[in-house]
Amino acid sequence: MADKASRSLIIYGDGLVKQISSSHIHLHDLVSRGCSGFLSLTQSPNAESEDERVLRELAQLLDAYDACIAKKGGSSATPECSKESSVSSISDRFMGLRAAIVSTDSNVKSFGRYLGFTVLEFDDLTKDKSSFDEPPASELLKLLGFQGVKTLETSEFDLVFVHVRCGEKVNILKEEGVGNEVDLINSLVGGILQIAQPGSEISSRLHLSVLMSYGVSVDDENSSLLQLNSQNKNSNLSLLRPRQSYTMKGANLINNIRHHSPMLITQWQEAVTRKDMAERFSFQDIKEKGGNLAIPADRFLHEVAFKLWKAPKYGA
């Protein structure tokens, strides 16, 4: 545990797992430095649109799924949830947490406002730059009070959530000279790692999370290769296997959990996060060598808030 509250940068590649390649060296470098695992999701409803999927999965990440969707009988999320739902703002839920969300998706921005996030555009990261040599990564860090190699006593935000959606073209792609959305995330991560060198003030205070999802449901053939649990053909032995934590919420079993195609997550904070044996941002490498296994996606924000001293520890 750090001796001061951390500040969190979360980069979420929505539907981008399949774009990751060996050329994305900064993503793989981050995995080799930190601790990786999975975030399990719920099953998608029948006839769910792509926009509805984006909001449903985002609602799980931002701990708003139960209030926004489950209370509506499992139907899909809308940019502004049902009036019957009672979602407290993120600040109220997490001890005054000041949070921003960066996105170009209009539904995501509307949903973020509804949850109490300050909404920023990618263009906001570059429009006031005094130097074109200053990368967007440094602008993200400035929002968290990291100036140059120094950590300021105060910051505008405690948490910044960056949402990058597959097929969502933004001006920053051209400015950074990158070809697709994973290239953009790879570039951002590279810039952050260059600034937050081990031993620096920033590296010990910045809690960096990078998440990638599969997006639309994969077909049955591929999903069999992306199972969180290996199926035991001996039914008698399977009865002796304890429930995995990602299938439980408190003492209750999650009935509509999806056992395949989870979100991939890697986290790094110098001298705070554990280092596991994973070396590549891939399902198989993280399953075989990752240190965090799987938790429900809607517990993710609680885990991050704990590092920011804004929530009690969830789980062990």
N, C-alpha and C positions, 0 to 999 in steps of 0.2 A: 504494500500500500504506500502511495506517495505521501510526503509530509505536507503537501499543498494540494488543493483541488485542481484536477486536470481541466483542460478545455478540449472539446471534442470536435473533430472534423469527420463527417461521415460521407463517403462517396458511394452512391448506389447506381450501379449499371443495370438498368431495368431491361431484362431480356437479352443481355449481351454475352452470356457465357459462351455461346457457340462461336463468337467472334474472336475469342482469346487464342493467340498463337504463340509460338516460341519467340517471335520477334518482340513481344511485349515484355521486355527484360525488366522494367521497373516493377511491374506487377509481381513477377516471379521473385525479384529481389526482396520485395516487401514480405512475401510469404516466407522466405528463408530467414527473415529477421524476427518474425512475430509468431503468433499462435493462430491456427486456423481451425475452422469447423463448419457446421451447417446450421441453417435456420429452416425448420420445417414449416410447411404451409398447409392450408386447408384445401380440400377438394374444390374444384371450380364447379359452380352451378351449371346446369344445362343451358345451352344457347347463350353463354356469356360472351359479350362483345370484348374486343381488345381494350377499349377504354375502361370498361367495367372491371376487367382483370387488373389493369394497372392500379385502380383505386382500391380494389379489394386487397391486393398484396401490400400496397402502401399503408392501408389502414392497419394491417397486422404489424408492420414494422413500427408504426407510430402509436401502437397500443390503443387503437380506437376501433378495432374490429368488433368486439362484443357490443359496444354501444351503438355503432353505426350499421352493423350488418346482422349480427346474430339476433338482435332484438327485432329485426324485420323478417325473421323466419328464414334467414340464410340467403335472402336475395342480395343482389349486387349493390355496391356502394354508389352513391351519387356525389358530385362535388360538395354539396351541402346535405348532410345526413337528414334523416327523418326528423321532423319537429318533435316527435315523441322521444327521441334519443336524448340522453343527458350527458353529453361529453364535456367535461371540464377542460379548460384551456391547458396547454402544456405547462404553462407557468404555475397554475393552481395544482396540477398533479405532481409536479416535481419541484416543490420548494422554491418558487420564484425563478425557475430556469428561463433564461433569455435565449430563444432559439430562432434561427432563420432557416428558410428553405430556398435553395437556388434551383430554378427550373425554367424551361421555356414552354412547358405543357400547361395549357390554360386550366384544365381540370385539376391538375396537381396543385397549381397555385391557388385555386379557389378552395380546394380541400385543406391546404396548408393554412390559409387565412382562417377557415372555420375552426381549426384546431389551435389557433392562437400563435402561429408562426409569423414572423416578419418575412414577407415574400420579396425576393430579389431576382433580378434577371442576370443571365450570364453577361449581357452587355454592361451591367452595372460594375462588373469586375474590371472593365477596361476603359470606361468612358472618362474617368478622372485620373487616369494614369499620367504621372509627370514624365515618365520615360517609357518609350516603347520597348526598352530592354528589360523592363520589369515584368516577369512572367505572371500569369493568372494565379499560379500557386501562391505567390507571395501576397496577392490581394486577398485570397481566401484566409490566409494566416493572419493578415491585418485585422480582419473582422473578429478574430479571437484574441487580439491583443499581442500578437507576435510581430514585432517590428524589427526587420533585419535579423540579427542573431539574438536579439534581446526579448525578454518577456516583460511587457508592461504590467504595472500593478492592477490596472483596470482594463476592461475590454468591453466592446459593444455587445458581444454575444458570448454565451457559455458554450453553445453548440451550433454548428452550421451543418446543414444536411443538403448535399448536392445530389440532385436527381438528373440522371442522363438516360433518356429513353431511346431504345432502338428505333432508328428511322427519324429521329427528331433532329433535324439539321439546325445548327446554331452558327452564328457568325464567327464564334471563337474557333471553330474548326478550321476556317480559312486563315484566321490570324495566326494560329499556331502551326499551320502547314501540315495538318494531320488529315488522314483519309477518312476515318470513321470514328464512331463514338468510343470504342475501346482504345483507339489510338489517343484520343483526347484524355481519357482517364489515365492511361499509361504515362502520358506527358505530365499531367497534373501530379501524379504520384512521384515521378522522377524529380520534378521541381521541389516537391515537399521534402523528399529524402535528401536532396542536395542542401537545402536550407537547414533542416533539422538534423545536423550531423550528430552522431553519438558523442556524448559528453557536453553538448551544448545545453543552454537553458531551455531551449524550445523542446528538444527531444525528451526531456524528463517531464514536461508539462502537457505536451500534445498527445492526446489519445486518438489515434488514427484508425478508422475502420473503413475497409473497402468491401462492398457486397456486390455480388453478381447473381442475377436470377436467370432462369431459362425462358421466362415469358410464357408464350402460349404453350399449352400442354404438348409434351413430346409424344410421339406415337408409341404404341405398346412395345415395339421391338427395342426402341432406345430406352424406354423407361425401365426395362428389365436390367439394363446395365447401370442404372442410376439409383439402385435401391439403398436405402439407409441401413436396412437390416437384411442380412443373408437369411434366406428362408430355410428352416430346418425341416427336412422331409419326415423326420421321426416325430410324430405328433406327441408321443409320450414325453420325449425330451423337451419339446417346445413348451410344455406346461410348466417345466421347472425354470424356464428363463424369465427373469424379472422384467417387469414393464420398463421400457426405455423412457428416459426423462422427457424426451420430445413428444411422447404420447400422452403425457399427464399435465394437468394444470392444477396445482395444489394436490389434493387427494383424489381429484376427479379425472376419469379417462376422457380424452378428447375423441369424440366419435367420428368426426369427419376429417381426420388428419390424412395427409397425402404422404405415403411412405417412399415416394420416389421424387426425383428432380427437385431437391431442396435448393435454397439459396446457398451460395458459397460465400464464406466470410473469412477475412483475415484481419487481425488487429495487431497494432504495434504501439508501444510506448516504452521508451528506453528505461530499463531497470524496473518496470512495473509489470508488463505482460510477460508471461512465460514464453520461452522459445521452444518450439517443438521441432520435429524432424522433417516437416513438409518443406519442399523446395519449389513446387510449381503450383500455379493457380489453376488446378484442375480437380475434378471430382475424385478421380481415382487416387491421386497423390495425397489429397487431404483426407480421404477415407482411410488410407493405409498408414499415414504418418502424422496426421493432424492431432492436436492435443485437446480440442474442445468438443469433439463429437457433435451432437445435435441438441438444440433446444427449440421450443416453439418460437416462431418469429415474433410473436407479440410479447415475448420476454426480453427481446433484444434491447429496447430502449431503457428498461429498468437496469439492465447490466451496465449500460453506458452511463446512465444517471448516477449510479453508485460511484463510478470513478470520478464524477464531478461533485461528489458530496451532496447530491440532490435526491438520493433515494437509499433505503436500506438494501442490503444484499439480498438478491433473489437466489434461492437454492443453496447448494453446498459452497 
